[in-house]
Amino acid sequence: MGKKKTENRNNLELKCSVCGFIIRPTEKNKAKTPERLEIKKFCKKCNKTQTFNEKK
């Protein structure tokens, strides 16, 4: 039996801080991380690792 999705999970998109490229939707737990998410990921458009911020 799989885990039940709770109401604390929030769907969001990540946007590259340099070029503005938006990557696939991800999830975060809004109870544990109420502030904006900021992750370093590989940007296909810039062709290097960049900082991705949570899109509004």
PQR file with spaces between the fields and no chain letter, atoms N, CA, C, O and H, PARSE charges and radii, in Angstrom:
ATOM       1  N    MET     1       0.831   -1.175    0.000 -0.4000 1.5000
ATOM       2  CA   MET     1       0.000    0.000    0.000 -0.0000 2.0000
ATOM       3  C    MET     1       0.882    1.248    0.000  0.5500 1.7000
ATOM       4  O    MET     1       1.815    1.344    0.797 -0.5500 1.4000
ATOM       5  N    GLY     2       0.603    2.179   -0.863 -0.4000 1.5000
ATOM       6  CA   GLY     2       1.411    3.389   -0.985 -0.0000 2.0000
ATOM       7  C    GLY     2       1.046    4.439    0.048  0.5500 1.7000
ATOM       8  O    GLY     2       0.031    4.344    0.738 -0.5500 1.4000
ATOM       9  H    GLY     2      -0.155    2.102   -1.510  0.4000 1.0000
ATOM      10  N    LYS     3       1.905    5.440    0.131 -0.4000 1.5000
ATOM      11  CA   LYS     3       1.668    6.542    1.056 -0.0000 2.0000
ATOM      12  C    LYS     3       0.539    7.431    0.546  0.5500 1.7000
ATOM      13  O    LYS     3       0.406    7.644   -0.659 -0.5500 1.4000
ATOM      14  H    LYS     3       2.730    5.517   -0.429  0.4000 1.0000
ATOM      15  N    LYS     4      -0.255    7.938    1.448 -0.4000 1.5000
ATOM      16  CA   LYS     4      -1.325    8.859    1.090 -0.0000 2.0000
ATOM      17  C    LYS     4      -0.757   10.269    1.028  0.5500 1.7000
ATOM      18  O    LYS     4      -0.041   10.688    1.938 -0.5500 1.4000
ATOM      19  H    LYS     4      -0.146    7.765    2.427  0.4000 1.0000
ATOM      20  N    LYS     5      -1.067   11.002   -0.029 -0.4000 1.5000
ATOM      21  CA   LYS     5      -0.598   12.384   -0.133 -0.0000 2.0000
ATOM      22  C    LYS     5      -1.355   13.234    0.869  0.5500 1.7000
ATOM      23  O    LYS     5      -2.583   13.202    0.942 -0.5500 1.4000
ATOM      24  H    LYS     5      -1.648   10.661   -0.768  0.4000 1.0000
ATOM      25  N    THR     6      -0.590   13.996    1.639 -0.4000 1.5000
ATOM      26  CA   THR     6      -1.216   14.813    2.670 -0.0000 2.0000
ATOM      27  C    THR     6      -1.435   16.232    2.177  0.5500 1.7000
ATOM      28  O    THR     6      -1.015   16.595    1.079 -0.5500 1.4000
ATOM      29  H    THR     6       0.408   14.022    1.580  0.4000 1.0000
ATOM      30  N    GLU     7      -2.084   17.011    2.985 -0.4000 1.5000
ATOM      31  CA   GLU     7      -2.374   18.388    2.636 -0.0000 2.0000
ATOM      32  C    GLU     7      -1.163   19.300    2.818  0.5500 1.7000
ATOM      33  O    GLU     7      -1.184   20.448    2.375 -0.5500 1.4000
ATOM      34  H    GLU     7      -2.426   16.716    3.878  0.4000 1.0000
ATOM      35  N    ASN     8      -0.106   18.802    3.467 -0.4000 1.5000
ATOM      36  CA   ASN     8       1.093   19.613    3.683 -0.0000 2.0000
ATOM      37  C    ASN     8       1.964   19.709    2.441  0.5500 1.7000
ATOM      38  O    ASN     8       2.845   20.567    2.383 -0.5500 1.4000
ATOM      39  H    ASN     8      -0.089   17.869    3.827  0.4000 1.0000
ATOM      40  N    ARG     9       1.748   18.858    1.446 -0.4000 1.5000
ATOM      41  CA   ARG     9       2.551   18.883    0.231 -0.0000 2.0000
ATOM      42  C    ARG     9       2.034   19.975   -0.692  0.5500 1.7000
ATOM      43  O    ARG     9       0.826   20.163   -0.836 -0.5500 1.4000
ATOM      44  H    ARG     9       1.032   18.161    1.493  0.4000 1.0000
ATOM      45  N    ASN    10       2.967   20.697   -1.318 -0.4000 1.5000
ATOM      46  CA   ASN    10       2.612   21.816   -2.178 -0.0000 2.0000
ATOM      47  C    ASN    10       3.325   21.654   -3.517  0.5500 1.7000
ATOM      48  O    ASN    10       4.548   21.523   -3.545 -0.5500 1.4000
ATOM      49  H    ASN    10       3.948   20.545   -1.201  0.4000 1.0000
ATOM      50  N    ASN    11       2.582   21.661   -4.634 -0.4000 1.5000
ATOM      51  CA   ASN    11       3.182   21.587   -5.963 -0.0000 2.0000
ATOM      52  C    ASN    11       3.729   22.955   -6.351  0.5500 1.7000
ATOM      53  O    ASN    11       3.086   23.978   -6.118 -0.5500 1.4000
ATOM      54  H    ASN    11       1.588   21.767   -4.611  0.4000 1.0000
ATOM      55  N    LEU    12       4.923   22.965   -6.945 -0.4000 1.5000
ATOM      56  CA   LEU    12       5.518   24.221   -7.376 -0.0000 2.0000
ATOM      57  C    LEU    12       6.446   23.990   -8.549  0.5500 1.7000
ATOM      58  O    LEU    12       6.841   22.857   -8.826 -0.5500 1.4000
ATOM      59  H    LEU    12       5.446   22.134   -7.135  0.4000 1.0000
ATOM      60  N    GLU    13       6.795   25.069   -9.242 -0.4000 1.5000
ATOM      61  CA   GLU    13       7.740   25.018  -10.352 -0.0000 2.0000
ATOM      62  C    GLU    13       8.989   25.774   -9.949  0.5500 1.7000
ATOM      63  O    GLU    13       8.919   26.733   -9.181 -0.5500 1.4000
ATOM      64  H    GLU    13       6.474   25.989   -9.017  0.4000 1.0000
ATOM      65  N    LEU    14      10.140   25.343  -10.467 -0.4000 1.5000
ATOM      66  CA   LEU    14      11.407   26.005  -10.185 -0.0000 2.0000
ATOM      67  C    LEU    14      11.854   26.782  -11.408  0.5500 1.7000
ATOM      68  O    LEU    14      11.743   26.302  -12.536 -0.5500 1.4000
ATOM      69  H    LEU    14      10.197   24.564  -11.091  0.4000 1.0000
ATOM      70  N    LYS    15      12.364   27.997  -11.176 -0.4000 1.5000
ATOM      71  CA   LYS    15      12.771   28.892  -12.256 -0.0000 2.0000
ATOM      72  C    LYS    15      14.248   29.237  -12.093  0.5500 1.7000
ATOM      73  O    LYS    15      14.692   29.567  -10.993 -0.5500 1.4000
ATOM      74  H    LYS    15      12.453   28.387  -10.260  0.4000 1.0000
ATOM      75  N    CYS    16      15.011   29.162  -13.186 -0.4000 1.5000
ATOM      76  CA   CYS    16      16.431   29.491  -13.174 -0.0000 2.0000
ATOM      77  C    CYS    16      16.601   30.981  -12.867  0.5500 1.7000
ATOM      78  O    CYS    16      15.914   31.821  -13.447 -0.5500 1.4000
ATOM      79  H    CYS    16      14.651   28.895  -14.080  0.4000 1.0000
ATOM      80  N    SER    17      17.519   31.303  -11.953 -0.4000 1.5000
ATOM      81  CA   SER    17      17.714   32.697  -11.561 -0.0000 2.0000
ATOM      82  C    SER    17      18.474   33.495  -12.613  0.5500 1.7000
ATOM      83  O    SER    17      18.457   34.725  -12.570 -0.5500 1.4000
ATOM      84  H    SER    17      18.077   30.621  -11.481  0.4000 1.0000
ATOM      85  N    VAL    18      19.149   32.824  -13.569 -0.4000 1.5000
ATOM      86  CA   VAL    18      19.932   33.511  -14.594 -0.0000 2.0000
ATOM      87  C    VAL    18      19.120   33.733  -15.867  0.5500 1.7000
ATOM      88  O    VAL    18      18.963   34.868  -16.315 -0.5500 1.4000
ATOM      89  H    VAL    18      19.163   31.824  -13.604  0.4000 1.0000
ATOM      90  N    CYS    19      18.599   32.642  -16.456 -0.4000 1.5000
ATOM      91  CA   CYS    19      17.932   32.754  -17.756 -0.0000 2.0000
ATOM      92  C    CYS    19      16.414   32.709  -17.672  0.5500 1.7000
ATOM      93  O    CYS    19      15.745   33.099  -18.628 -0.5500 1.4000
ATOM      94  H    CYS    19      18.727   31.719  -16.092  0.4000 1.0000
ATOM      95  N    GLY    20      15.844   32.243  -16.555 -0.4000 1.5000
ATOM      96  CA   GLY    20      14.395   32.186  -16.415 -0.0000 2.0000
ATOM      97  C    GLY    20      13.770   30.898  -16.907  0.5500 1.7000
ATOM      98  O    GLY    20      12.546   30.815  -17.012 -0.5500 1.4000
ATOM      99  H    GLY    20      16.388   31.926  -15.778  0.4000 1.0000
ATOM     100  N    PHE    21      14.582   29.881  -17.215 -0.4000 1.5000
ATOM     101  CA   PHE    21      14.090   28.587  -17.681 -0.0000 2.0000
ATOM     102  C    PHE    21      13.314   27.904  -16.557  0.5500 1.7000
ATOM     103  O    PHE    21      13.800   27.834  -15.428 -0.5500 1.4000
ATOM     104  H    PHE    21      15.576   29.948  -17.130  0.4000 1.0000
ATOM     105  N    ILE    22      12.119   27.401  -16.849 -0.4000 1.5000
ATOM     106  CA   ILE    22      11.280   26.755  -15.839 -0.0000 2.0000
ATOM     107  C    ILE    22      11.366   25.248  -16.015  0.5500 1.7000
ATOM     108  O    ILE    22      11.165   24.736  -17.116 -0.5500 1.4000
ATOM     109  H    ILE    22      11.724   27.458  -17.766  0.4000 1.0000
ATOM     110  N    ILE    23      11.669   24.527  -14.918 -0.4000 1.5000
ATOM     111  CA   ILE    23      11.742   23.073  -14.982 -0.0000 2.0000
ATOM     112  C    ILE    23      10.468   22.458  -14.428  0.5500 1.7000
ATOM     113  O    ILE    23       9.611   23.155  -13.885 -0.5500 1.4000
ATOM     114  H    ILE    23      11.833   24.943  -14.024  0.4000 1.0000
ATOM     115  N    ARG    24      10.356   21.157  -14.570 -0.4000 1.5000
ATOM     116  CA   ARG    24       9.154   20.400  -14.237 -0.0000 2.0000
ATOM     117  C    ARG    24       8.655   20.679  -12.828  0.5500 1.7000
ATOM     118  O    ARG    24       9.441   21.068  -11.964 -0.5500 1.4000
ATOM     119  H    ARG    24      11.052   20.590  -15.011  0.4000 1.0000
ATOM     120  N    PRO    25       7.372   20.488  -12.581 -0.5600 1.5000
ATOM     121  CA   PRO    25       6.805   20.706  -11.251  0.2800 2.0000
ATOM     122  C    PRO    25       7.398   19.754  -10.217  0.5500 1.7000
ATOM     123  O    PRO    25       7.610   18.575  -10.498 -0.5500 1.4000
ATOM     124  N    THR    26       7.662   20.269   -9.031 -0.4000 1.5000
ATOM     125  CA   THR    26       8.164   19.469   -7.923 -0.0000 2.0000
ATOM     126  C    THR    26       7.264   19.703   -6.728  0.5500 1.7000
ATOM     127  O    THR    26       6.323   20.494   -6.800 -0.5500 1.4000
ATOM     128  H    THR    26       7.490   21.227   -8.803  0.4000 1.0000
ATOM     129  N    GLU    27       7.545   19.021   -5.631 -0.4000 1.5000
ATOM     130  CA   GLU    27       6.757   19.154   -4.422 -0.0000 2.0000
ATOM     131  C    GLU    27       7.644   19.569   -3.268  0.5500 1.7000
ATOM     132  O    GLU    27       8.838   19.269   -3.247 -0.5500 1.4000
ATOM     133  H    GLU    27       8.309   18.379   -5.573  0.4000 1.0000
ATOM     134  N    LYS    28       7.047   20.270   -2.296 -0.4000 1.5000
ATOM     135  CA   LYS    28       7.747   20.562   -1.056 -0.0000 2.0000
ATOM     136  C    LYS    28       6.750   20.465    0.081  0.5500 1.7000
ATOM     137  O    LYS    28       5.544   20.607   -0.120 -0.5500 1.4000
ATOM     138  H    LYS    28       6.077   20.514   -2.313  0.4000 1.0000
ATOM     139  N    ASN    29       7.261   20.224    1.268 -0.4000 1.5000
ATOM     140  CA   ASN    29       6.431   20.153    2.455 -0.0000 2.0000
ATOM     141  C    ASN    29       6.356   21.548    3.049  0.5500 1.7000
ATOM     142  O    ASN    29       7.344   22.041    3.592 -0.5500 1.4000
ATOM     143  H    ASN    29       8.240   20.109    1.431  0.4000 1.0000
ATOM     144  N    LYS    30       5.195   22.193    2.954 -0.4000 1.5000
ATOM     145  CA   LYS    30       5.075   23.581    3.395 -0.0000 2.0000
ATOM     146  C    LYS    30       5.085   23.721    4.917  0.5500 1.7000
ATOM     147  O    LYS    30       5.271   24.825    5.429 -0.5500 1.4000
ATOM     148  H    LYS    30       4.392   21.792    2.513  0.4000 1.0000
ATOM     149  N    ALA    31       4.886   22.618    5.649 -0.4000 1.5000
ATOM     150  CA   ALA    31       4.969   22.674    7.109 -0.0000 2.0000
ATOM     151  C    ALA    31       6.423   22.754    7.565  0.5500 1.7000
ATOM     152  O    ALA    31       6.734   23.440    8.539 -0.5500 1.4000
ATOM     153  H    ALA    31       4.735   21.721    5.233  0.4000 1.0000
ATOM     154  N    LYS    32       7.317   22.049    6.860 -0.4000 1.5000
ATOM     155  CA   LYS    32       8.740   22.033    7.240 -0.0000 2.0000
ATOM     156  C    LYS    32       9.528   23.172    6.616  0.5500 1.7000
ATOM     157  O    LYS    32      10.474   23.668    7.228 -0.5500 1.4000
ATOM     158  H    LYS    32       7.065   21.492    6.069  0.4000 1.0000
ATOM     159  N    THR    33       9.160   23.600    5.408 -0.4000 1.5000
ATOM     160  CA   THR    33       9.871   24.680    4.719 -0.0000 2.0000
ATOM     161  C    THR    33       8.887   25.753    4.271  0.5500 1.7000
ATOM     162  O    THR    33       8.485   25.775    3.107 -0.5500 1.4000
ATOM     163  H    THR    33       8.392   23.196    4.911  0.4000 1.0000
ATOM     164  N    PRO    34       8.494   26.647    5.182 -0.5600 1.5000
ATOM     165  CA   PRO    34       7.529   27.687    4.797  0.2800 2.0000
ATOM     166  C    PRO    34       8.124   28.772    3.899  0.5500 1.7000
ATOM     167  O    PRO    34       7.387   29.430    3.165 -0.5500 1.4000
ATOM     168  N    GLU    35       9.448   28.969    3.945 -0.4000 1.5000
ATOM     169  CA   GLU    35      10.093   29.994    3.110 -0.0000 2.0000
ATOM     170  C    GLU    35      10.248   29.485    1.679  0.5500 1.7000
ATOM     171  O    GLU    35      10.008   28.311    1.395 -0.5500 1.4000
ATOM     172  H    GLU    35      10.047   28.434    4.541  0.4000 1.0000
ATOM     173  N    ARG    36      10.653   30.382    0.785 -0.4000 1.5000
ATOM     174  CA   ARG    36      10.828   30.026   -0.620 -0.0000 2.0000
ATOM     175  C    ARG    36      11.970   29.014   -0.784  0.5500 1.7000
ATOM     176  O    ARG    36      13.004   29.106   -0.123 -0.5500 1.4000
ATOM     177  H    ARG    36      10.848   31.335    1.015  0.4000 1.0000
ATOM     178  N    LEU    37      11.753   28.064   -1.670 -0.4000 1.5000
ATOM     179  CA   LEU    37      12.726   27.027   -1.942 -0.0000 2.0000
ATOM     180  C    LEU    37      13.800   27.551   -2.894  0.5500 1.7000
ATOM     181  O    LEU    37      13.488   28.242   -3.863 -0.5500 1.4000
ATOM     182  H    LEU    37      10.912   27.990   -2.207  0.4000 1.0000
ATOM     183  N    GLU    38      15.075   27.221   -2.618 -0.4000 1.5000
ATOM     184  CA   GLU    38      16.185   27.622   -3.480 -0.0000 2.0000
ATOM     185  C    GLU    38      17.136   26.430   -3.581  0.5500 1.7000
ATOM     186  O    GLU    38      17.730   26.010   -2.588 -0.5500 1.4000
ATOM     187  H    GLU    38      15.329   26.659   -1.831  0.4000 1.0000
ATOM     188  N    ILE    39      17.270   25.890   -4.805 -0.4000 1.5000
ATOM     189  CA   ILE    39      18.058   24.674   -5.027 -0.0000 2.0000
ATOM     190  C    ILE    39      19.016   24.892   -6.190  0.5500 1.7000
ATOM     191  O    ILE    39      18.685   25.580   -7.156 -0.5500 1.4000
ATOM     192  H    ILE    39      16.787   26.232   -5.611  0.4000 1.0000
ATOM     193  N    LYS    40      20.222   24.294   -6.089 -0.4000 1.5000
ATOM     194  CA   LYS    40      21.143   24.309   -7.218 -0.0000 2.0000
ATOM     195  C    LYS    40      20.870   23.079   -8.065  0.5500 1.7000
ATOM     196  O    LYS    40      20.936   21.952   -7.574 -0.5500 1.4000
ATOM     197  H    LYS    40      20.490   23.736   -5.304  0.4000 1.0000
ATOM     198  N    LYS    41      20.562   23.298   -9.351 -0.4000 1.5000
ATOM     199  CA   LYS    41      20.278   22.220  -10.288 -0.0000 2.0000
ATOM     200  C    LYS    41      20.921   22.546  -11.630  0.5500 1.7000
ATOM     201  O    LYS    41      21.372   23.668  -11.858 -0.5500 1.4000
ATOM     202  H    LYS    41      20.508   24.213   -9.750  0.4000 1.0000
ATOM     203  N    PHE    42      20.957   21.558  -12.510 -0.4000 1.5000
ATOM     204  CA   PHE    42      21.514   21.750  -13.845 -0.0000 2.0000
ATOM     205  C    PHE    42      20.463   22.385  -14.746  0.5500 1.7000
ATOM     206  O    PHE    42      19.346   21.880  -14.855 -0.5500 1.4000
ATOM     207  H    PHE    42      20.590   20.646  -12.325  0.4000 1.0000
ATOM     208  N    CYS    43      20.821   23.489  -15.391 -0.4000 1.5000
ATOM     209  CA   CYS    43      19.930   24.184  -16.326 -0.0000 2.0000
ATOM     210  C    CYS    43      20.298   23.766  -17.742  0.5500 1.7000
ATOM     211  O    CYS    43      21.449   23.907  -18.156 -0.5500 1.4000
ATOM     212  H    CYS    43      21.728   23.899  -15.302  0.4000 1.0000
ATOM     213  N    LYS    44      19.322   23.252  -18.484 -0.4000 1.5000
ATOM     214  CA   LYS    44      19.561   22.803  -19.856 -0.0000 2.0000
ATOM     215  C    LYS    44      19.844   23.970  -20.793  0.5500 1.7000
ATOM     216  O    LYS    44      20.605   23.830  -21.751 -0.5500 1.4000
ATOM     217  H    LYS    44      18.387   23.137  -18.148  0.4000 1.0000
ATOM     218  N    LYS    45      19.237   25.114  -20.522 -0.4000 1.5000
ATOM     219  CA   LYS    45      19.402   26.272  -21.389 -0.0000 2.0000
ATOM     220  C    LYS    45      20.776   26.930  -21.193  0.5500 1.7000
ATOM     221  O    LYS    45      21.432   27.299  -22.167 -0.5500 1.4000
ATOM     222  H    LYS    45      18.619   25.227  -19.744  0.4000 1.0000
ATOM     223  N    CYS    46      21.210   27.076  -19.925 -0.4000 1.5000
ATOM     224  CA   CYS    46      22.522   27.669  -19.624 -0.0000 2.0000
ATOM     225  C    CYS    46      23.655   26.656  -19.791  0.5500 1.7000
ATOM     226  O    CYS    46      24.816   27.033  -19.947 -0.5500 1.4000
ATOM     227  H    CYS    46      20.677   26.777  -19.134  0.4000 1.0000
ATOM     228  N    ASN    47      23.306   25.368  -19.756 -0.4000 1.5000
ATOM     229  CA   ASN    47      24.254   24.266  -19.866 -0.0000 2.0000
ATOM     230  C    ASN    47      25.252   24.228  -18.715  0.5500 1.7000
ATOM     231  O    ASN    47      26.406   23.846  -18.909 -0.5500 1.4000
ATOM     232  H    ASN    47      22.363   25.062  -19.629  0.4000 1.0000
ATOM     233  N    LYS    48      24.818   24.621  -17.514 -0.4000 1.5000
ATOM     234  CA   LYS    48      25.631   24.506  -16.300 -0.0000 2.0000
ATOM     235  C    LYS    48      24.738   24.538  -15.066  0.5500 1.7000
ATOM     236  O    LYS    48      23.537   24.791  -15.163 -0.5500 1.4000
ATOM     237  H    LYS    48      23.880   24.931  -17.356  0.4000 1.0000
ATOM     238  N    THR    49      25.326   24.285  -13.923 -0.4000 1.5000
ATOM     239  CA   THR    49      24.576   24.277  -12.675 -0.0000 2.0000
ATOM     240  C    THR    49      24.281   25.702  -12.227  0.5500 1.7000
ATOM     241  O    THR    49      25.189   26.523  -12.101 -0.5500 1.4000
ATOM     242  H    THR    49      26.302   24.080  -13.844  0.4000 1.0000
ATOM     243  N    GLN    50      23.013   25.988  -11.990 -0.4000 1.5000
ATOM     244  CA   GLN    50      22.562   27.320  -11.583 -0.0000 2.0000
ATOM     245  C    GLN    50      21.655   27.203  -10.368  0.5500 1.7000
ATOM     246  O    GLN    50      21.224   26.106  -10.012 -0.5500 1.4000
ATOM     247  H    GLN    50      22.274   25.321  -12.092  0.4000 1.0000
ATOM     248  N    THR    51      21.366   28.329   -9.734 -0.4000 1.5000
ATOM     249  CA   THR    51      20.431   28.372   -8.629 -0.0000 2.0000
ATOM     250  C    THR    51      19.015   28.512   -9.171  0.5500 1.7000
ATOM     251  O    THR    51      18.730   29.404   -9.970 -0.5500 1.4000
ATOM     252  H    THR    51      21.716   29.220  -10.023  0.4000 1.0000
ATOM     253  N    PHE    52      18.135   27.622   -8.729 -0.4000 1.5000
ATOM     254  CA   PHE    52      16.732   27.660   -9.115 -0.0000 2.0000
ATOM     255  C    PHE    52      15.910   28.098   -7.917  0.5500 1.7000
ATOM     256  O    PHE    52      16.076   27.573   -6.816 -0.5500 1.4000
ATOM     257  H    PHE    52      18.367   26.898   -8.080  0.4000 1.0000
ATOM     258  N    ASN    53      15.020   29.060   -8.133 -0.4000 1.5000
ATOM     259  CA   ASN    53      14.152   29.580   -7.078 -0.0000 2.0000
ATOM     260  C    ASN    53      12.725   29.150   -7.334  0.5500 1.7000
ATOM     261  O    ASN    53      12.339   28.856   -8.465 -0.5500 1.4000
ATOM     262  H    ASN    53      14.885   29.486   -9.028  0.4000 1.0000
ATOM     263  N    GLU    54      11.945   29.117   -6.260 -0.4000 1.5000
ATOM     264  CA   GLU    54      10.541   28.769   -6.363 -0.0000 2.0000
ATOM     265  C    GLU    54       9.795   29.876   -7.121  0.5500 1.7000
ATOM     266  O    GLU    54       9.911   31.059   -6.800 -0.5500 1.4000
ATOM     267  H    GLU    54      12.258   29.356   -5.341  0.4000 1.0000
ATOM     268  N    LYS    55       9.034   29.463   -8.124 -0.4000 1.5000
ATOM     269  CA   LYS    55       8.247   30.410   -8.921 -0.0000 2.0000
ATOM     270  C    LYS    55       6.943   30.718   -8.185  0.5500 1.7000
ATOM     271  O    LYS    55       6.393   29.849   -7.509 -0.5500 1.4000
ATOM     272  H    LYS    55       8.939   28.502   -8.385  0.4000 1.0000
ATOM     273  N    LYS    56       6.450   31.941   -8.312 -0.4000 1.5000
ATOM     274  CA   LYS    56       5.195   32.325   -7.640 -0.0000 2.0000
ATOM     275  C    LYS    56       4.027   31.544   -8.180  0.5500 1.7000
ATOM     276  O    LYS    56       2.897   31.735   -7.733 -0.5500 1.4000
ATOM     277  H    LYS    56       6.897   32.647   -8.861  0.4000 1.0000
